[in-house]
Amino acid sequence: MAHDPLSSQLKAGVKAGIISRQQAEALQTLWRPEPGQGPARFDLTHLLYYLGALLAIGAMTVFMERGFEQFGGFGMLAIALVYAAAGLALQRHFEGRELWLPAGLALVFVVCLTPLAVYGLQQGMGWWPEGEEYPGLYRRLSGHFVSLELATLLAATLALVWRRVPFLVFPLALSVWFLALDGADLLMGERLNWAVRGQISMAAGLVMVALGLYVDGRQARPSARGDFAFWLYLFGVLAFWGGLTAQESDTEWDRAIYGAINLMMMLLGVLLNRRVFTVVGAIGFCGYLGHLAYDLFRDSLWFPIALTLLGLAVIALGIVWQRHRSRWRLALLSRLPASLRDYPPFN
């Protein structure tokens, strides 16, 4: 029996009557990458690249300790500039050897030095508030950090214009998220409570998801150059879901709405073929189901049994989902308006 060259998704589309066999074969030919131009597979080498880059970034941001304060503001600025020069030299060296991934990671490292450089400049010029020390990038949310976040956002944008590196969207999206939180503090003139911060985080998350949809539509489909929408989706989903989960749920109706929103996130992940929506939505929905199980079997010996059965049911659903994912996705897409169905992220 001859091997059918069509992918499982195209086969499902033909079977559902959405496209013809000839159209499916034409799409398969169009989507087949040229030799050496397909998306690179994520392997141990890539993992080591990213791990090394994140360690270097963390050393100069999250894990920056107060010991650097002894160098003074201009001293910290000089340190940041020296590290940035070294990072740019590495970036050019890697580019010369056509090692595009480590070259891009070196550029991201340079961008992530921006907050330290801006803080050092402000400290040296006497512009930074007295007694307010630099505790590391985004370790504490404060209106004083708006200038750092704006500078990081600008640096990431300029670097992205200069070099199309998808990972540059990482500091860009992170800056947008925390800029929304710190900017609200600055505008209101006080530190907002966690409920309000959660609402702001949800709004910022929706904005980033919308940007991700726009970028997704422009790039049509992830190419050998990388998936630029991924980081916007990731931080958008985390910002929205984190803010949603932080909201107080005093009534069963509120909890039911929370479960429904998580379920809709799972369906959106199916439609967009983006796992981050599905995974995060599934975590929230399972939490809601666990709450229901606890309420029904509170102080009962049946609670661990019910929770075990719930876990087994989730595993069974995962098995069924793996088998029928493509067919279910196409069935959901067929129910969307044509204007949405033709938009690239849903293709």
RAKAMO-V79932 format. One line per field, one symbol per residue. psi: psi as a letter, one per 20 degrees, with the letter a starting at -180 (. if undefined). A space follows every 10 residues. Layout:
psi: ???
//
This chain:
psi: pqppiqrhgh ghhghijhqr hghghghggh ioqqpjjrpq poahghghgh ggghggghhj egjprihihh irghghgggg hghgggghgg ghghhhjknh ghghhhhggg hiigggghgg ghghijippp iorojqokhp pqhijghghg ggggghgghh hgpmohihhg hghhggghhg ghhggghijr oqrhgghggg hgghghghgg hggggghhig qpahirohig hggghggggg hghghiqpnh rhgghhgggh ghghhghhhg gilohhgggg hhgghhhghh gghghhkpkq iighgghghg ghhggghhgg ghhjggghgh hghiiqqhhh hipghi.
//
